[in-house]
Amino acid sequence: MNKLPLTKKQIIDLFKKQKKLISSSEIIDLQYSEGRILSQDIKSQINIPPFNNSAVDGYALLKKDLNLKKTFICKRRVAAGDNKKIVVKSGEAVRVFTGAKMPSNSSTVVMQENVRVKGNYITLLKTPQFGENYRVKGEDIKKNKMILPIGTKINHQNLNLIAAAGVRKIKVYKKIKIGFFTSGNELRKPTKKLKNAEINNSNYYALNTLLDKKYITKKYLGNLKDNLVTVKKSLIKSSKKFNIIITAGGASVGDEDHLINALSSLGKLYFWRAAIKPGRPIAFGKINKCYIVCLPGNPVSVQLLYGMLIKPLILKLCGSTLKLPNSSKIYADFDMKKKTKRMEWLRVIKTTKNNKDFAIKYPKQGSGMISSISYSNGIIEIDEKVSLIKKGDFFEFYDFESLF
């Protein structure tokens, strides 16, 4: 185990080295596949488009007539779905609609906006270029071409592509099994009648929601009491039933924080502590074949570490690739001093001025300030080397909507 706190890059590099946990697959109908991970490459079963067709509503013309005639007779039409076998005659225009099969000898369509119609005749107001508004069979995707590789997560964008390619059933990895604990004698179910040093167990609800993914089978395993023997027994028992165990709390340096000692004695501890604020007391290890992720007890740390690091790890272990969350550029709208040697995830409110995005610092930045997640809309990532932030400095912005 590395004794120094790991940087974000070092953690990501470690996660990239971990091998997938799920090897078995199942075949499911495409309509139930959103959120699942492909366990095989998908090839298109057909050409897309499957035939030469018109890209617009208009009139199909012959190449040789384009620069010779302005007026054409038009008595025939082809609508989308028609299977008419039409050959265009010289001096003729054939009415076609978007997606309609083109006449066999035509590859040019003049848009209906560019003609004047009078009875059975049309007059060109603008002469189209040869090949204009014409879609060739297979120009988007050729039959048997690989359209999605193994490990791809199915979403609304590529699901449409799979359907268009003629694939109705797909092979996906089975769901990964994740058990999660909260930790602490002080935790209670949400109530306004807290006694003495009790606090409401908000981390249960956070993790339960964060793990509510189509590629995960989740189960809450209860609240770990602050007792080393109890913690050991719970970890051993659950490690035999799940692929991953996630804990929230009990991974710090207090006398009642037993998770690190338990994990070290029962299995392998890859690292403990990160050079990240908030989120320093995070640990990652393994008991037999089960990965153990120990998150801090502070609710802000739980959510940010999950979105920025643990979610990508889970997808990697599911058989996908370790894909980090998307970010965008944003300007700081504040000045601030910062300690070096640690990365900082600063909660901010995004605003737009003069078509530029600016980050306003949320006033409460403590890792226990739950309101900072609810009332801000993202974070900016500040590098370890940065010690001073000035208005106008550029940073990466991570939006909560996409992060979680």
C-alpha positions, 0 to 999 in steps of 0.5 A: 500500500502506498502510504502517501495520499494518492492524487486523482491521476494515481487513483485513476491509473490504479483503477484502469489496471483492475480487470472486469468482474463480470464475464457471464452474459445474457440476451435481452430485448432491445427495448429493455437494454438502456443502461446495460453493457454490451458483451459482444460487438454489434454489426449492422444487419442491413445497409443504412439507408437500405436503398437509394432515397430522397433526402427532401420533398421534391422532384427527381430529375435526370442528369442530362436534363439539368442544364437543358430544360427548365420546365418538366412534365410531372404525372408520377409520384413516389411516397415513402414506403412505396415500392414502385419501379420507376424509370424517369424519362427525359423531360420528365420530373417524378414527384418524390417525398423524403425517404422515398425510394428513388427512380432507378436512373435518377440521383438528383432531386430539386427541392419543392421550394425551388420549383413553380407548379402549374397543373402537370408541369413544374418550372425550376426556379433554381437548378440543382447540382447533380447528386443533390438531395440524394441519399445512397444505399449504405452511405451512412453504414454498410451491412456487416460493419461493426457499429458498437464495440464490446463494453459500450453502455447502451443509452438513448443515443446508440439505442436508436442506431442499434434498432436502425441496424436491424438488431432486436436482441442484444447480448449484455453482461449480467448485472454487477452485484453491489452491497453497501453499508453505512457506518456509525453508532450515531446514525438514525433513520430520518426523524426530527426527534434526534437525541443527544449526538444522533444524526440522520442517516442521509448517506443511505439515501444518497448511495441508494440513489447513486447505485440505482443503475440498470447495470447494478443489482444493489442491496443495503446491508445495514449500518456497521456498528463501531466495533472491530469484530463486528466490522470484520464479520460483516465484511467477510460475510458480504464479500462472499455474496457481492462483487463490490462492497461500498461503505460510507463512514468509518474510514478515517483515523478515529479510535472508532474507525475500524474499516481500514484495520479490518480491510488490511487484516482480511485482504489487500489494501491498495490505498488509503487517503487521497490528495483531494478535498473533500474526500481525503479519507477514501480507501480501496482494497479487496477481500478475495474476489470482492472489491471494497470501497470505503468512502468518508462519512461526510455526505458531500465527499460520498457524492463527489467521490462516487461521481468523479471516481467510483462510478467510472470504476464500477463501469470498468468492473462491469466490462465497460471502459473507465470513462471519466465524467464529461466537463466543460470550460468555465471562468471563475467569478471570484478570488480565493487562496488554496493550499497546494499538494491537494486537488480541490473540488469546489462547489459552484453555481454556474451563471452565464454573462455575455455568452460566457459561463462563470462559476460563482463560489458557493459560500459553504464549502465544508465536506459536511455541508449537505446544502452545498450539493443541493444549492449549487449545480456543479464543481470546478476542479482545481489542480494540486499546484494552484495556490491562488485563484483570480477572477477570469481564471479558467477551470473544468466544470462538472455539472451535477446532472451528468456527474451522478 
